[in-house]
Amino acid sequence: PLFQSNPYLLSAKSSFRLLFKRRKEYNTFNYPLLVTSGLQRSGTHLLDNLLRNHHQILSYYGELQIGKPNKYHWPDLKDETNLKKRFAALIPRNLARKYLGLRKYHKSNSAHDNFIFDFNFFRKMFLELEKKNGNFTQRNTLNNFFTAYFNAYLNCNHSNFYDNYKYIAAAVPGLTIIKKSIEGFIRDYPDGKIFVLIREPFIWWNSARNHTKNLKNNGLERYEKTLSNTIWAQDKYNNSVFAVSFDQLIKNTKESINSLLKHVGLEFNEIATYPSRFPAYANDNSTFGHKKTRTILKDKIKREVNIPQEDRLYIEAKIYPLYEKVLENCTINPVKD
């Protein structure tokens, strides 16, 4: 069946048995990273919700916010020689807000996981692993981060499918706004992949208008940078960076997902065509009202657009030519007549 009880979730008795075992023996998660990115309101989280169901993918929960000063920046830790400062520099902003200064244990209120995360165990394991990273490489540090992170879920046994995993998948919205961030990711993960979600500019504007303050500077200009950086990255890293047409993903979901999985060497699985935070319904975070869904909402590409003249002219002059150029090289799901 497409939807069933969560195979990772453990009983209280089993989770504490697993926790004590992890203090002596733990699984390492040194897989390459598969990132879904793109400008906000471009479908980044939709694709992440699709990928998280796949049996060969181990999913990071929520956005991966390890960059400083914000999530658009890829981390650079070469000058952080103190291990505690390295941990502080790498800790995701969303985890820091949730756990620092709060209870040792925190049960997520999100409907998609119901997992209990031990932040202190996460920190302790990371520091112990980093002591062995004598000749510092950032890839080893990131491997240690993910190993500590996934082992710190008390009632979640990620080792159920340990031999099947090929990638760790994470959503990093905005990564492609900054060239240096793309370069940093490829430096650390030459075997990693970036999927950049590209949405039709006028439909994107209609979705972003209530989510972005100062839409001209924080939206349209960033969209322009995302497109130009995607063109550059596809040329420079043609086996690592792939543009994904959001509109084609909506129209031809199965075909698009099949193409996407082939490009990264994964098997096709029907469940990856259903947007869910397995096993719960996905939350469709729409400008036009939140919905819980297990199907792709086709109305995302059929909404009425009423754009001010100034923004329309900006899109037509500066954004649309770049958008069309990206689509020309959109290998995952090229636009069809």
JONORHU-V72774 format. One record per helix or strand of 2 or more residues. SS is the DSSP state (h for helix, s for strand). FROM is the first residue (numbers start at 0). LEN is the number of residues. If there is no record, write none. Layout:
# JONORHU-V72774
<<SS	FROM	LEN> <SS	FROM	LEN>>
This chain:
# JONORHU-V72774
<<h	11	11> <s	31	6> <h	43	8> <s	56	7> <h	82	8> <h	92	7> <s	104	3> <s	115	3> <h	118	12> <h	137	14> <h	157	4> <s	166	5> <h	174	3> <h	178	10> <s	192	6> <h	200	8> <h	214	22> <s	240	5> <h	245	6> <h	252	11> <h	269	4> <s	275	2> <s	279	5> <s	290	3> <h	297	4> <h	308	20>>
